[in-house]
């Protein structure tokens, strides 16, 4: 069934509302129009098909490892596995956002199985981190995705003094960012395991530990049983490296280089999500490769919308933003990478505000 587009009535000053109330009313009107169009309905057939296809592909990879045996062609199998696991993580991401089932409990269990057993990641660790990101994207001290660590994402507290090798690294971090993603696959596994073994609260910790142990233990046993140690290590290196680059290449363009919101600043939901997010052009192919995350603005506005419906919601959201003068960022994939590299280099060179952003100045 083709969704219908419901008209969106804007709130005006004549309604007797404050500016904050008008902003809330605007998002409510957009949300009601999107819901009326049918785009929030569950898509069970699509998701079950996707689940069984990915399960079959993982089975085919296991069969390939066994049948090919001791051969450097296994590195090609490792590369395929990296891409399949990336798609597995996109499916787990959809479940974590309550996109698959109406029942929250069913979505939780789907996320546990997909993330922990299929991908070897901790769902509890990822959910806590990702939920904070969605609540306040690109806000200092609120969004864990822009926490300064190995890479410096903001200079909200002023210039960051660095010396020696660290100073050189931060000054060139934009160019080094994508090579560093070769380690991100390993980092994702390690971060999840550390959380599960730590003292922090993790819902269903015993179940997560069992599923992650089965996945990681079984994976290592399979690789080292059928391959010699050097080839097994090469297989793991290729799989983890490509997986990390794949994940980073999909997630990096979404918010990096978009405005940074100062700590404590208050914004309405619609503008907070739209002004800090960036879409990537590319149509159906790009949506498939990125699990729908190329439509980041629509995803942040409607995180529980089934990912295949985001493309249908885009014209409605884009027109809505244009009519209200809300900047709607959309660019090509390669252009987004250039923006990310330039942004990180400028931050690393201690530019106080890497982008001359009026929003940041207004919210200080």
LUMBA-343891 format. One record per residue (C-alpha): residue number from 1; residue in one letter; x, y, z. Coordinates in steps of 0.001 Angstrom, whole numbers. Example, Ala and Ser with C-alpha at 12.3 -4.5 7.8 and 13.67 -1.06 7.14 Angstrom:
LUMBA-343891
   resi   resn        px        py        pz
      1      a     12300     -4500      7800
      2      s     13670     -1060      7140
This chain:
LUMBA-343891
   resi   resn        px        py        pz
      1      x         0         0         0
      2      x      1344      3422      -956
      3      x      1356      5797      2030
      4      x      -566      9018      1670
      5      x       896     12339      2692
      6      x     -1208     14182      5235
      7      x     -1053     17994      5261
      8      x      1086     19558      7977
      9      x      -492     22615      9581
     10      x      2154     24959     11014
     11      x      1716     26554     14429
     12      x      1651     30352     14292
     13      x      1964     33206     16746
     14      x     -1778     33779     16387
     15      x     -2346     30492     18187
     16      x     -1319     32224     21414
     17      x      1654     29921     21997
     18      x      5120     30723     23292
     19      x      8116     30141     20995
     20      x      8916     26880     22807
     21      x      5309     25711     22564
     22      x      5233     26556     18854
     23      x      8380     24472     18307
     24      x      6841     21506     20130
     25      x      3627     21981     18173
     26      x      5565     21965     14898
     27      x      7131     18578     15583
     28      x      3794     17228     16793
     29      x      2183     18279     13516
     30      x      4959     16617     11491
     31      x      4753     13461     13603
     32      x       995     13235     13187
     33      x      1288     13665      9415
     34      x      3972     10962      9186
     35      x      1926      8584     11326
     36      x     -1194      9245      9240
     37      x       795      8358      6105
     38      x      1279      4806      7431
     39      x      5069      5000      7548
     40      x      5290      3961     11221
     41      x      3569       601     10632
     42      x      5634     -2538     11311
     43      x      7068     -4353      8261
     44      x      7273     -7949      9478
     45      x      7726     -9580      6071
     46      x     10665     -7348      5215
     47      x     12441     -7909      8520
     48      x     11907    -11683      8653
     49      x     13229    -11941      5089
     50      x     16242     -9855      6013
     51      x     16906    -12013      9103
     52      x     16740    -15318      7198
     53      x     18889    -14001      4323
     54      x     21602    -12842      6737
     55      x     21431    -16139      8634
     56      x     21862    -18014      5358
     57      x     24806    -15814      4359
     58      x     26529    -16444      7693
     59      x     25968    -20172      7197
     60      x     27473    -19922      3716
     61      x     30553    -18172      5126
     62      x     31037    -20959      7689
     63      x     30702    -23541      4920
     64      x     33247    -21653      2810
     65      x     35787    -21638      5654
     66      x     35383    -25395      6068
     67      x     35397    -26292      2369
     68      x     38172    -23959      1172
     69      x     40497    -24924      3990
     70      x     44121    -23787      4067
     71      x     44159    -21233      1270
     72      x     44764    -17515      1030
     73      x     41387    -17295      -686
     74      x     40118    -17327      2888
     75      x     40983    -13626      3081
     76      x     38278    -12975       488
     77      x     35884    -14950      2700
     78      x     36947    -12771      5635
     79      x     36141     -9636      3647
     80      x     32678    -10978      2759
     81      x     32098    -11878      6413
     82      x     32973     -8327      7458
     83      x     30311     -6885      5171
     84      x     27688     -9454      6220
     85      x     28372     -8695      9897
     86      x     27958     -5001      9142
     87      x     24501     -5755      7756
     88      x     23807     -7876     10851
     89      x     24619     -4889     13034
     90      x     22247     -2688     11021
     91      x     19484     -5232     11663
     92      x     20328     -5242     15376
     93      x     20254     -1455     15317
     94      x     16709     -1536     13895
     95      x     15579     -3954     16602
     96      x     17144     -1818     19333
     97      x     15131      1150     18040
     98      x     11871      -837     18255
     99      x     11495      -831     14478
    100      x     10778     -4527     13976
    101      x      8095     -5604     16466
    102      x      5317     -3757     18276
    103      x      6387     -5450     21501
    104      x      9338     -3836     23259
    105      x     10252     -7184     24810
    106      x     10371     -8893     21415
    107      x     12618     -6140     20097
    108      x     14908     -6499     23123
    109      x     15290    -10232     22595
    110      x     15819     -9759     18878
    111      x     18593     -7269     19637
    112      x     20176     -9650     22147
    113      x     20275    -12524     19685
    114      x     21404    -10445     16703
    115      x     24033     -8327     18472
    116      x     25404    -10791     21025
    117      x     25043    -14181     19338
    118      x     25344    -13220     15660
    119      x     27818    -10320     15870
    120      x     29561    -10882     19220
    121      x     28726     -7380     20500
    122      x     27172     -6410     23824
    123      x     23661     -5120     23220
    124      x     23504     -3632     26719
    125      x     26698     -1631     26223
    126      x     25679      -379     22791
    127      x     22093       473     23765
    128      x     23160      2638     26709
    129      x     25696      4510     24598
    130      x     23460      4911     21561
    131      x     20419      6021     23567
    132      x     22427      8891     25060
    133      x     23552      9873     21563
    134      x     19989     10001     20242
    135      x     18763     12026     23217
    136      x     21289     14832     22729
    137      x     23316     14404     19521
    138      x     26503     16482     19258
    139      x     26009     18064     22693
    140      x     29124     18394     24833
    141      x     29134     16138     27923
    142      x     25871     14511     26802
    143      x     26661     12700     23551
    144      x     29264      9931     24123
    145      x     30012      9877     20389
    146      x     31828     13232     20628
    147      x     33713     12548     23844
    148      x     37326     13611     23390
    149      x     39580     10573     23620
    150      x     42024      9309     21012
    151      x     40340     11681     18561
    152      x     39434     15228     19656
    153      x     35921     16080     18464
    154      x     35458     19553     19940
    155      x     37277     22405     21692
    156      x     34277     23681     23639
    157      x     36481     24106     26734
    158      x     39086     26075     24829
    159      x     42352     25109     23145
    160      x     43691     21687     24049
    161      x     47422     21832     24755
    162      x     49340     18882     23336
    163      x     53047     18196     23142
    164      x     55311     15884     21181
    165      x     53862     12977     19213
    166      x     50379     13540     20612
    167      x     50418     17114     19361
    168      x     51393     15938     15870
    169      x     48746     13204     15916
    170      x     45911     15542     16945
    171      x     46989     18100     14360
    172      x     46659     15451     11617
    173      x     43785     13464     13120
    174      x     41475     14145     10175
    175      x     43814     12345      7782
    176      x     44391      9558     10319
    177      x     40729      9065     11240
    178      x     39803      6551      8539
    179      x     43017      4483      8882
    180      x     42282      4322     12628
    181      x     38957      2682     11832
    182      x     40907      -483     10988
    183      x     41062      -951     14780
    184      x     37408       -64     15416
    185      x     36113     -3600     14915
    186      x     38375     -4894     17664
    187      x     37522     -1902     19830
    188      x     33781     -2604     19573
    189      x     34256     -6171     20809
    190      x     36616     -5155     23607
    191      x     34363     -2321     24814
    192      x     31367     -4647     25004
    193      x     33258     -7372     26885
    194      x     34721     -4844     29329
    195      x     31232     -3563     30077
    196      x     29874     -7062     30642
    197      x     32761     -7910     32962
    198      x     32650     -4565     34768
    199      x     30645     -3447     37766
    200      x     28231     -1141     35979
    201      x     24588     -2070     35647
    202      x     23811     -4250     32617
    203      x     20330     -5623     32059
    204      x     20399     -9394     31443
    205      x     24153     -9541     32054
    206      x     24293    -13381     32478
    207      x     22435    -13947     29207
    208      x     24654    -11488     27351
    209      x     27783    -13122     28744
    210      x     26632    -16567     27610
    211      x     25688    -15396     24106
    212      x     28858    -13345     23563
    213      x     31031    -16202     24885
    214      x     29363    -18687     22545
    215      x     29794    -16359     19579
    216      x     33394    -15283     20173
    217      x     34551    -18684     21420
    218      x     32878    -20539     18576
    219      x     34236    -18108     15997
    220      x     37825    -18399     17211
    221      x     37533    -22188     17473
    222      x     36257    -22436     13884
    223      x     38989    -20234     12430
    224      x     41904    -21826     14297
    225      x     40618    -25389     13766
    226      x     40458    -25168      9977
    227      x     43297    -22684      9363
    228      x     46932    -22575     10431
    229      x     47727    -19947     13108
    230      x     49289    -17448     10647
    231      x     46379    -17736      8248
    232      x     43841    -17642     11085
    233      x     45377    -14414     12393
    234      x     45353    -12945      8896
    235      x     41684    -13958      8528
    236      x     40791    -12239     11812
    237      x     42814     -9159     10903
    238      x     41087     -8737      7541
    239      x     37607     -9374      8956
    240      x     37974     -7031     11935
    241      x     39734     -4351      9887
    242      x     37162     -4203      7101
    243      x     34303     -4466      9582
    244      x     35647     -1484     11545
    245      x     36133       625      8429
    246      x     32650      -318      7204
    247      x     30999       683     10474
    248      x     32996      3898     10760
    249      x     32467      4847      7124
    250      x     28697      4545      7639
    251      x     28426      6308     10997
    252      x     31065      9057     10613
    253      x     29234     11193      7992
    254      x     26044     11297     10052
    255      x     27095     13956     12584
    256      x     30820     14717     12332
    257      x     31333     18254     11069
    258      x     27823     19307     12026
    259      x     27264     21984     14729
    260      x     28433     21209     18259
    261      x     25913     22159     20953
    262      x     27438     23576     24157
    263      x     26840     21748     27421
    264      x     23624     22740     29136
    265      x     22135     24411     26028
    266      x     18421     23844     25452
    267      x     16822     23247     22053
    268      x     13521     21901     20843
    269      x     13532     18298     19657
    270      x     13072     18966     15945
    271      x     15873     21499     15577
    272      x     18233     19563     17826
    273      x     17890     16470     15637
    274      x     17863     18177     12225
    275      x     20626     20736     12774
    276      x     23103     18141     14069
    277      x     22436     15456     11429
    278      x     23451     15022      7803
    279      x     21904     12900      5048
    280      x     23875     11141      2316
    281      x     22540     11004     -1232
    282      x     22499      7756     -3180
    283      x     18963      6415     -3320
    284      x     18112      2755     -2735
    285      x     21682      1533     -3149
    286      x     23000      3870      -474
    287      x     20120      2958      1837
    288      x     20947      -734      1396
    289      x     24675      -276      2017
    290      x     24094      1852      5125
    291      x     21098        46      6594
    292      x     19015      3186      6052
    293      x     21387      5339      8098
    294      x     22174      7524      5088
    295      x     18818      9144      5947
    296      x     20059     10246      9340
    297      x     17750     13239      9729
    298      x     14613     11162      9271
    299      x     16029      8419     11494
    300      x     16703     10860     14333
    301      x     13267     12429     14036
    302      x     11517      9041     13912
    303      x     13902      6445     15403
    304      x     11218      3731     15597
    305      x     10244      4071     11914
    306      x     11147       907      9941
    307      x     14343      1773      8096
    308      x     12962       969      4626
    309      x     10300      3671      5129
    310      x     12782      6487      5760
    311      x     13144      7209      2023
    312      x      9378      7661      1762
    313      x      9367     10064      4702
    314      x     12236     12173      3347
    315      x     10243     14425       964
    316      x      7759     15253      3708
    317      x     10505     16087      6225
    318      x     12591     18049      3717
    319      x      9625     20187      2644
    320      x      8622     20723      6254
    321      x     12100     22004      7141
    322      x     12314     24231      4061
    323      x      8960     25871      4820
    324      x     10128     26718      8344
    325      x     13643     27812      7474
    326      x     15318     24896      9275
    327      x     18606     23983      7485
    328      x     18432     20469      6036
    329      x     21904     19042      5359
    330      x     22340     16568      2512
    331      x     25430     15817       462
    332      x     27272     13072     -1415
    333      x     29199     10349       390
    334      x     32640     11518      -751
    335      x     31847     15137        52
    336      x     30781     14084      3554
    337      x     34130     12328      4070
    338      x     35965     15478      2963
    339      x     33925     17495      5489
    340      x     34753     15023      8266
    341      x     38487     15092      7513
    342      x     38588     18909      7299
    343      x     36550     19282     10484
    344      x     38729     16937     12535
    345      x     41921     18589     11270
    346      x     40616     22019     12223
    347      x     39640     20818     15691
    348      x     43032     19183     16059
    349      x     44710     22463     15165
    350      x     42886     24043     18125
    351      x     40401     26102     16233
    352      x     38040     27259     18965
    353      x     34990     26855     16726
    354      x     35888     24622     13761
    355      x     32821     25866     11921
    356      x     31644     29442     12243
    357      x     28272     28315     13493
    358      x     25711     30943     14530
    359      x     23784     28336     16502
    360      x     26735     27694     18799
    361      x     27211     31407     19468
    362      x     23531     31883     20250
    363      x     23442     29000     22705
    364      x     26565     29862     24702
